[in-house]
Amino acid sequence: MSIAEPTRRTRGDMCPGVLRPWPASDGALVRLRVPGGRVSPAALAGLHGVAVRYGDDDNVHVTTRANLQLRALPIGPDGQLPGEVVAAIAETGLLPAPGHELVRNVLVSPLTGLGESFGGQARGRADLRPVTEALDAGLLADPALGGLPGRFLFVLDDGRGDLLERSCDLGLVALDADIAQLRVGEQWSDVVPLTDAAERLVELAREFVDARGVGPDAPWHVRELPTPSSRPTPWTTGSRARPRRCRTGRSRGRRGGSSTSRRRTGSSAAPSSPGSPAATSPSSS
C-alpha cells in the first residue's frame, strides 16, 4: 500500500479575517474567531448592527468551525475594510488581539458543561470551558503564536465523542473529569491532567511554529510537516491508537482498578456517536 505524500504548499493560507478580508463577489467577507463558539448576546447584537449598517447582507453567519462571518461589507482599493468598519467590529469585543485574530481557531464540544440544561442529553466527561479560556489566553499571550496559519485548528472533545472524528492539528479528548488525551495531527499523544492541558497545547503550538519555518512553502497543518531526520519530536512520537470505545456513560464491568490502568496507558473509553462536520473556506484546508 502506498503512503500519500504530505501536501506541499506554494503560498500562505488565505483564510479571511477582519484585517485580511476576502474579496467576494458581493463585497468583503470577514470571519471572527470565537473560541468554543461562545459569544455574549451583547457582542452578537453589536455584530449584527455592523452587518445592518455596513453590509448588503444583514445576517451574521456561523461557520463550520463555530466562528462568525460577515459578508457584503465595503472594501477599499487597497483590499482592506474602511477604518470605521474595523472600529465598529472592534467595539463588539470580538477582536481582542488584532495580531492574533486568525489563529484563535478552537472548536469545542458545543454542549460542554451544559448537559443538564438541555433535557438530560448525554453529558460529556468534563467541562472544557475553563480549558478553552486558558488555551485562548495562552495563544494571545505569545507574540510568536500570531504566526500560526489561519487554517490551524484546535479541537477539544469533552468525551461525548461529537468531535472525535474531526480532523485537527492539535486537540484533546477528555477521559474523565480530571484527565485528557492529547491529539497531535493524526496521532494520539500523552495523557495529561486537564489543568495542564491548555499549557501543553500552547507548547506544542510553539513547536509547530518553529518546525514549519517561514516562506510560501511553510506547512499549514501538523500532518504536512516533513519527517525529522534527527531528534524525536511530538510530531513523530505519538501513537495512532485511539481511545477505546464503550457505551456512553455506562460501564459493562466492575470499575475497580480500571481508572489507574487508563491513566498509565493512555487508553480510555470514548463515546460511540462522533460527528465529522466538513470545513469550508475560501482557501483549501
BABAPA-815584 format. One line per field, with one value per residue (C-alpha): x, y, z; residue number from 1. Coordinates in pm, 1 decimal, always signed. Example, Ala and Ser with C-alpha at 12.3 -4.5 7.8 and 13.67 -1.06 7.14 Angstrom:
2
c1 <- [+1230.0_+1367.0]
c2 <- [-450.0_-106.0]
c3 <- [+780.0_+714.0]
n <- [1_2]
This chain:
285
c1 <- [+0.0_+144.4_+174.0_+40.4_+294.3_+226.6_+71.4_+334.0_+228.2_+329.4_+169.5_+40.2_-319.9_-582.3_-836.7_-1012.6_-1025.2_-1120.7_-775.1_-748.7_-1089.4_-1173.2_-1288.2_-1606.0_-1839.4_-2076.8_-1811.4_-1573.2_-1612.9_-1464.0_-1454.1_-1426.5_-1282.1_-1492.8_-1308.0_-1550.9_-1832.3_-1910.2_-2030.9_-2228.7_-2571.9_-2438.5_-2145.0_-2367.9_-2618.8_-2335.6_-2202.4_-2548.1_-2559.2_-2237.6_-2392.4_-2706.6_-2519.7_-2237.3_-2332.9_-2583.7_-2638.1_-2763.5_-2701.1_-2435.7_-2333.5_-2195.5_-1915.2_-1843.7_-1566.6_-1823.6_-1682.5_-1881.0_-1883.7_-1998.2_-2016.5_-2106.6_-1905.9_-1741.3_-1385.1_-1136.6_-899.5_-625.1_-831.2_-899.0_-1213.7_-1265.3_-1133.2_-1478.0_-1594.9_-1292.7_-1355.0_-1722.4_-1629.8_-1364.8_-1624.4_-1811.2_-1517.2_-1472.0_-1132.5_-931.5_-587.7_-561.9_-222.0_-376.5_-716.8_-655.1_-520.3_-795.6_-947.5_-1067.5_-1354.5_-1509.1_-1795.4_-2088.5_-2271.5_-1967.2_-2064.6_-2428.6_-2569.3_-2816.7_-2958.6_-3069.2_-3324.4_-3080.6_-2879.6_-2574.3_-2317.7_-1950.6_-1691.2_-1554.4_-1644.4_-1396.0_-1490.8_-1201.3_-959.0_-1087.3_-1041.2_-691.0_-593.2_-719.2_-536.5_-216.5_-242.3_-299.2_-14.0_+255.7_+352.9_+514.5_+181.2_+43.5_+241.4_+17.5_-159.8_-521.8_-621.5_-452.2_-724.6_-755.3_-1033.3_-1142.9_-1386.9_-1533.5_-1565.0_-1909.1_-1747.0_-1912.2_-1573.7_-1380.7_-1371.6_-1299.5_-953.2_-732.4_-380.1_-381.5_-651.6_-768.5_-1039.2_-1147.2_-1113.6_-1282.4_-1334.9_-964.5_-758.0_-748.0_-555.1_-382.9_-411.5_-119.7_-218.9_-335.8_-170.4_-287.3_-35.0_+12.4_-248.4_-234.1_-423.7_-690.0_-539.3_-220.9_-383.4_-403.4_-38.0_+67.9_-129.0_+28.5_+374.7_+300.9_+174.1_+504.1_+694.7_+486.1_+563.1_+934.7_+917.0_+721.0_+964.5_+871.1_+806.5_+540.0_+614.4_+567.4_+313.4_-32.8_-100.6_+83.4_+30.3_+223.8_+545.7_+840.7_+970.7_+1250.2_+1588.1_+1735.3_+1583.1_+1237.0_+962.0_+595.1_+514.0_+676.0_+641.9_+261.9_+57.5_-216.3_-406.0_-729.4_-917.1_-1119.7_-1491.6_-1765.7_-2131.0_-2168.6_-2194.0_-2214.0_-1971.5_-2024.5_-1780.1_-1651.7_-1451.8_-1202.2_-851.0_-955.0_-903.4_-540.9_-476.4_-612.1_-405.1_-90.8_-154.8_-332.3_-624.1_-973.1_-1338.4_-1469.4_-1834.6_-1972.8_-2156.3_-1890.9_-1964.2_-1747.1_-1857.5_-1673.6_-1487.6_-1525.2_-1316.7_-1208.2_-879.0_-847.6_-752.8]
c2 <- [+0.0_+336.6_+615.5_+951.5_+1229.8_+1530.0_+1831.6_+2078.3_+2441.8_+2710.6_+3006.9_+3112.8_+3040.3_+3298.8_+3235.5_+3570.2_+3791.9_+4147.6_+4272.6_+4031.3_+4035.4_+3806.2_+3996.8_+3804.5_+3894.0_+4077.1_+4267.1_+4189.0_+3865.3_+3855.1_+3595.6_+3647.5_+3365.8_+3272.3_+3004.3_+2732.1_+2910.3_+3115.4_+3470.1_+3705.0_+3833.0_+4189.7_+4107.9_+3919.5_+4205.7_+4451.8_+4243.1_+4223.7_+4602.8_+4616.6_+4387.5_+4601.3_+4930.9_+4842.0_+4527.9_+4446.6_+4115.2_+4196.3_+3845.9_+3708.6_+3364.6_+3074.9_+2873.4_+2502.8_+2592.5_+2771.5_+3111.1_+3412.6_+3554.7_+3879.7_+3938.9_+4209.4_+4467.3_+4764.7_+4714.7_+4980.3_+4989.9_+4859.1_+4546.2_+4646.2_+4735.2_+5106.3_+5213.3_+5291.1_+4936.2_+4785.2_+5014.5_+4913.7_+4546.3_+4603.0_+4772.6_+4441.5_+4294.1_+4016.6_+4140.6_+4129.9_+4096.1_+4201.6_+4034.8_+3700.7_+3728.9_+3449.4_+3190.9_+3156.8_+2856.5_+2644.9_+2404.3_+2260.3_+2020.5_+2266.6_+2142.6_+2105.7_+2188.1_+2241.5_+1887.8_+1920.8_+2235.0_+2057.8_+1799.1_+1541.1_+1472.1_+1250.3_+1465.2_+1485.4_+1365.5_+1712.5_+2078.4_+2212.8_+2579.2_+2656.6_+2472.1_+2673.0_+3002.7_+2908.1_+2796.5_+3120.5_+3325.9_+3129.6_+3190.4_+3562.2_+3597.9_+3469.3_+3700.7_+3409.4_+3227.6_+3507.0_+3324.5_+3017.7_+2964.7_+3072.9_+2713.5_+2567.5_+2410.6_+2304.4_+2052.1_+1978.9_+1690.3_+1669.0_+1289.6_+1265.0_+1189.1_+1460.6_+1582.0_+1257.4_+1215.3_+1582.4_+1629.8_+1871.3_+1999.1_+1986.5_+1886.0_+1656.9_+1416.9_+1416.7_+1073.2_+1177.2_+1495.5_+1527.1_+1391.0_+1406.7_+1250.2_+1491.3_+1474.9_+1582.3_+1583.1_+1232.2_+1083.3_+1018.4_+1155.5_+1192.0_+1157.8_+1473.9_+1639.5_+1872.9_+2150.6_+2121.8_+2060.2_+2419.2_+2484.2_+2166.2_+2260.5_+2606.3_+2449.0_+2217.7_+2511.2_+2691.8_+2384.8_+2373.7_+2739.8_+2666.7_+2347.0_+2486.9_+2764.3_+3063.3_+3134.4_+3036.4_+2665.2_+2657.6_+2390.3_+2491.8_+2175.5_+1936.7_+1649.4_+1843.9_+1871.1_+1689.4_+1383.9_+1497.0_+1338.0_+1372.8_+1406.9_+1274.1_+1535.8_+1540.0_+1507.8_+1162.7_+1000.2_+985.7_+670.1_+614.0_+411.3_+584.8_+579.5_+263.2_+293.3_+193.6_+267.0_+632.2_+692.1_+320.2_+50.0_-316.5_-440.7_-355.6_-37.2_-144.0_-52.9_+47.9_+419.6_+372.6_+147.9_+402.6_+681.2_+477.3_+350.1_+642.5_+417.0_+541.2_+491.4_+710.6_+755.3_+591.2_+873.4_+1102.4_+1368.9_+1485.4_+1823.6_+1941.4_+2270.6_+2525.6_+2832.1_+3050.0_+2860.2_+2486.4_+2310.6]
c3 <- [+0.0_-95.3_+157.7_+46.6_+28.8_+254.8_+87.7_-28.3_-11.4_-256.1_-77.5_+259.4_+354.8_+264.0_+538.2_+591.6_+896.3_+979.0_+884.5_+591.0_+419.8_+131.5_-181.2_-263.7_-549.6_-314.5_-120.3_+162.2_+357.1_+707.5_+983.8_+1356.3_+1564.2_+1864.4_+2066.6_+2167.3_+1984.3_+2294.3_+2235.8_+2458.3_+2348.2_+2357.4_+2130.0_+1887.3_+1879.2_+1818.4_+1531.6_+1377.5_+1398.0_+1193.6_+932.0_+911.9_+892.6_+656.2_+469.7_+199.2_+376.7_+726.1_+857.8_+1089.4_+964.0_+1168.6_+1008.2_+1043.1_+1289.5_+1508.5_+1415.1_+1295.8_+945.0_+786.0_+415.8_+163.8_+358.9_+184.1_+68.1_-34.2_-332.0_-101.8_-35.1_+326.7_+519.0_+583.7_+923.7_+1061.4_+985.4_+1161.1_+1459.2_+1473.0_+1475.3_+1742.0_+1962.9_+1988.3_+2182.1_+1926.1_+1808.6_+2134.7_+1974.3_+1607.9_+1569.7_+1667.0_+1502.6_+1252.3_+1496.7_+1759.7_+1582.9_+1875.4_+1809.7_+2128.7_+2204.4_+2185.0_+2495.3_+2717.8_+3074.1_+2973.9_+2955.9_+3243.3_+3088.7_+2770.1_+2874.5_+3007.2_+2691.0_+2732.9_+2907.5_+2838.9_+3085.4_+3162.6_+3135.7_+2882.3_+2913.5_+3153.9_+2923.9_+2626.3_+2808.9_+2923.5_+2572.1_+2418.1_+2680.0_+2613.0_+2239.7_+2283.5_+2533.3_+2297.8_+2007.9_+1821.8_+1801.7_+1586.7_+1316.9_+1320.4_+986.5_+965.5_+889.2_+1200.5_+1415.2_+1779.6_+1852.6_+2210.6_+2267.9_+2618.4_+2598.0_+2444.4_+2106.2_+1899.2_+1771.5_+1793.9_+1415.3_+1343.8_+1195.2_+1383.4_+1420.8_+1799.7_+2041.6_+2317.0_+2425.7_+2790.5_+2951.1_+3273.9_+3475.0_+3550.6_+3259.8_+2882.0_+2597.7_+2362.6_+1985.3_+1763.6_+1398.9_+1313.3_+1623.0_+1977.4_+2225.5_+2602.4_+2875.2_+3087.6_+3373.2_+3237.0_+3446.5_+3237.8_+2900.1_+2775.0_+2859.6_+2682.4_+2370.3_+2367.3_+2397.6_+2105.2_+1900.0_+1962.4_+1847.5_+1530.7_+1455.4_+1497.6_+1290.5_+995.6_+914.7_+701.5_+337.1_+84.1_+121.8_+500.9_+607.2_+720.5_+921.7_+1151.9_+907.2_+644.3_+845.0_+688.8_+871.3_+1102.7_+1040.4_+1388.0_+1734.9_+1826.5_+1836.0_+1937.7_+1567.7_+1542.0_+1885.3_+1905.6_+1856.2_+1604.4_+1866.1_+1956.7_+2286.9_+2330.6_+2263.1_+2504.1_+2569.3_+2657.9_+3029.6_+3118.4_+3221.6_+3147.6_+3410.1_+3752.4_+3774.6_+4040.0_+3925.1_+3573.3_+3626.1_+3730.8_+3433.7_+3190.7_+3334.1_+3286.3_+2937.3_+2775.2_+2683.6_+2754.7_+2692.6_+2413.9_+2318.3_+2009.2_+1831.8_+1685.1_+1429.0_+1142.9_+1005.2_+695.5_+691.8_+416.4_+341.4_+50.9_+84.0_+97.3_+420.3]
n <- [1_2_3_4_5_6_7_8_9_10_11_12_13_14_15_16_17_18_19_20_21_22_23_24_25_26_27_28_29_30_31_32_33_34_35_36_37_38_39_40_41_42_43_44_45_46_47_48_49_50_51_52_53_54_55_56_57_58_59_60_61_62_63_64_65_66_67_68_69_70_71_72_73_74_75_76_77_78_79_80_81_82_83_84_85_86_87_88_89_90_91_92_93_94_95_96_97_98_99_100_101_102_103_104_105_106_107_108_109_110_111_112_113_114_115_116_117_118_119_120_121_122_123_124_125_126_127_128_129_130_131_132_133_134_135_136_137_138_139_140_141_142_143_144_145_146_147_148_149_150_151_152_153_154_155_156_157_158_159_160_161_162_163_164_165_166_167_168_169_170_171_172_173_174_175_176_177_178_179_180_181_182_183_184_185_186_187_188_189_190_191_192_193_194_195_196_197_198_199_200_201_202_203_204_205_206_207_208_209_210_211_212_213_214_215_216_217_218_219_220_221_222_223_224_225_226_227_228_229_230_231_232_233_234_235_236_237_238_239_240_241_242_243_244_245_246_247_248_249_250_251_252_253_254_255_256_257_258_259_260_261_262_263_264_265_266_267_268_269_270_271_272_273_274_275_276_277_278_279_280_281_282_283_284_285]
